[in-house]
Amino acid sequence: MEVAKASSMHAGVHAMRDPSNGELQAVILAGGGGSRMQPLVAEQAKAMLDVGNRPLLFFQLLMVERSGLGSALVVTSKQALNVVSQYVNELYPLDWCVQQLRRDARSKSGMHAHREFVVEIVAVPDGSGTADALRDIADRITMDFVVISSDLVCDVELSPLISRHRVSNACLTMLLKQASGSGAEEKEKEISSVDYFGLDEGIPNTRALFMQAAADIENDSIQVSRSVIRSASNFVLHRDLIDAHVYVFSLWALSLLCRKKSHSSIKNEFVPFLIEKQHVLGKLLERSDEEQEANSLSATDLFLFAKRISNADRMMWGQHRNKQGGASASDRAFCGAFLLPPTAYLSRVNTIEMYLKANIDVAQGRLVSVLGQESTAQFDLEPASATSGNSSVAGSCPTPMDLKKRPRLGQDCIVGVDLSLGEKSSIKKSVLGDHCSIGSGVKMENCVVMDHVQIGDRSRLQNSVICGNSIIEAGCALKDCQVGYRTVVQEGREAKGERITDDDGDDIFF
């Protein structure tokens, strides 16, 4: 296992730091390759794909730091270790948003309250599942911890989730968000791959009682045991909740995971196991005299214990609730669900469609509460053909013909440095990376263009992603396409819904 340690110099603590948050560790799983995101991940770890010209990893690091946690453990693949380390050490601390957060913290809490925000980076073997990765770093986790997926983009802090976990004395608390598409079609796309959740919403701290992946549902038939339903004050079955892949675990849950080596996925195997077996685990923990005894129990012990419990015994779930309907103090296996308010923004960038949507959302200011009012685009550009990308002669008054030729860059765009934009071009709802060259008469809408891309005159691009160092020759028309790295699209080509690459490549990250 390779380890790199990074600490941001002069990293300030959050002004509203909750001292108890220091007793919880943050683990960011940043090694996923994203099998559904080819060709975007052919040469780049998913965590380092830019959303609004910032790597995905930026959003999880910022969320942890904003929440008042003093450190983060980033788990990545060996292939991505160097690029992730370089970003965390050199670029993340220089981000103006991070610097503003730390300036605010210093001014509100005083220099005496400072401490560094420390990031430790650990590389695990390629091909590891999320549960495998946690087992590999188990010796570095010494307290309750929160696991965060590196494909998460959101505007929430972790503090309310952590507080709910502690109040519930929970084994697991998961972060959920109701699908909030503005239209029926958009909402259906958002929930097309969500899971079914059965929640007890009749208690102060919502309890997760049932979870099943949508892919595992056959003939639209779901089976929920009567004992589960009867145990709830108000059982509600949902299919409109998005799993954020943010889980707070108690430390003893990690001990159990280390013994359940058959589980390779946290989300698909370990979390459903905890939810399904929470009544069994709760009884077992209640009978344990010492916490150390509970931590030493093997998975085999748990299954044998489960088999000895009678059906009548399983009907006694209600005894785990106190008179107010909340978890009892001894209910150590409580599995909770924290539902974000409808106004919260949350997106999981796990498909190309969601990657494109997240970029457009950031460009349109959906994360302004987190990123602030940063000026990311220049809206009064002169034609690049006349001035090589610079403004025209100072003090000159543009003629009506000059104004007609001037390129149009919408206010819902984000552009990187050194953009060359030709005359009569129109760019709307798009994100452009650094050192891009856009020819004359180009029409672009709802696109992501990575660094060092050249787009020829009169090309039309819509709902497409263009990977770095690619060339789109003149007169091309691309809609709903993905163009791979260092790919040349021949002049005049028309394509719809295609993946265009010079080399398909392999998904090399876990």
C-alpha positions, 0 to 999 in steps of 0.5 A: 500500500502506497501512502502520500500525506498532504497538509495545506499550509495555513489551512483554516478551520471552519468558523462553525466548527463542531468540536465533536466533528473532530472525533469522526474520520472522513474517507473519500473513495477516489479510485473508481474508474467509471465503467459507464463513462468511457471514453472520458475515463480512458486516460483519467481517473474519474475523480480527476474529471473536471466539473465546472473546470474543477476536479470532482475530488475538489467537491468532496474535499471542500465538503469535508473542510466546510463541515469542520472536519480536520482531515480527510483520507483519500483512497485511490488507485496506484495508477492515479496516485501521482495525479491525485497527490499533485492536485491535493498538494499543489492545486487544491490549496490554491483554489480561490474558493478554498482560500476564501473559506479559510480567510473567513474562518481565520477572521471569525474564529481568530488565529488561535483557533487555526489548525491545518486541514490534513489530507492523507492519500492512500493507494490500494491495489487496482481492481479493488471494490469499495469494500475491499478498499475499506478493508485495506485501510482499516488500520488507519481508521480508529473511530466512527467514520464517514465514507464519501464517493468521489462522484458526488457533487452537492451543496450540503455540509456533513454536520447535520448528518453526523449529528443525526448519526450520534443522536441515533447511536446508529451503526449506519446513517445514510444520506438520501435525496428525493429526486427533484427533476423539473419535468416528468421526463427529467425526473424519470431519468434521475430515478431510472437507476435508484433503489427501493427504500423502506423507511420508518418515518413515524419516529424522530430519527428516520430508520432504514428498514428495507433496501433493494436495488432496482436492477434486482427487481423482477416483474415489478414485484417487491417482497417485504416481510410482515415483521419489517412492516409491523416493526415500523410506526409508519412504513413508507416504501420509496422509489424516488430517493437518490442514494448519495453514497455518503455513509456514516459508520460506527467503528464496530461496523468496520470490524464486521466488514473486515470479517465479511470478505465476500463483500466487495461493494459497500453500497450493493452488499454491505449496506443492504446486509446491515439494514437487513440484519440490524435486528439480529445484530442489535440483539447480539450487541445487547447480549454482549457485556463489553464492546470489545466482545462485540468487536471480536465477533466474526461474521460466522458468529452472526449468521449462526446467531441469526439462525437460532433466532425464532420467527417469534423473536424476529417479530419483536422489532418494536421493542427496539423503539422507546415510547417516543418511537426513537431508537433505544440507547441499547439499539447499537445496530440502528440503521438510519436515513437522513433525507436532504431537504428538496432545495438541496443540490445533489448529483452523482456523476456516474454516467456521461449524461450526469457528467454533462448535467453536473457541468451545466448545473455548475455553469448555471449557478446551481452551486453558488452557495458553495462556490460563491459569485466567481467570475468564470467567463468573459462576456464581451469578447472581440473576434479572435481572428482580428486580434489573436484572442486579445481585445481590439485597440483601446478606445476604439468604438465598435461599428454595427458591423463589428458588433454583428461579428462579435462572438457571443458567450452566454452568461451560463458558461464557464471558460478556462484560460487562454480561450481563442474564440472566432467571430460570429460564434455562439456558445451557450450553457457550456463549459470550456477548459484551458487553451481551447481554440474555437473557430468562426461561426461555431454554434455550441450548446450544452457541451463540455470541452476539455483542455487543448481542444480545437474546433473548426469553423462552422461546426455545430455541437450540442449535448456533447463531451469533447475530451482533451487534445482533440480536433474537430475539423471545420463543418462538423455537426455533432449531437449527443456525442462523446469524442475521445482524447486526441481524436480527430473528427474529419471535416464535415462529419455529421454524427448523432449519439456516437462515441468517436475515438481513435483508440477505445482504450481500457478502464484502468482504475478500480 
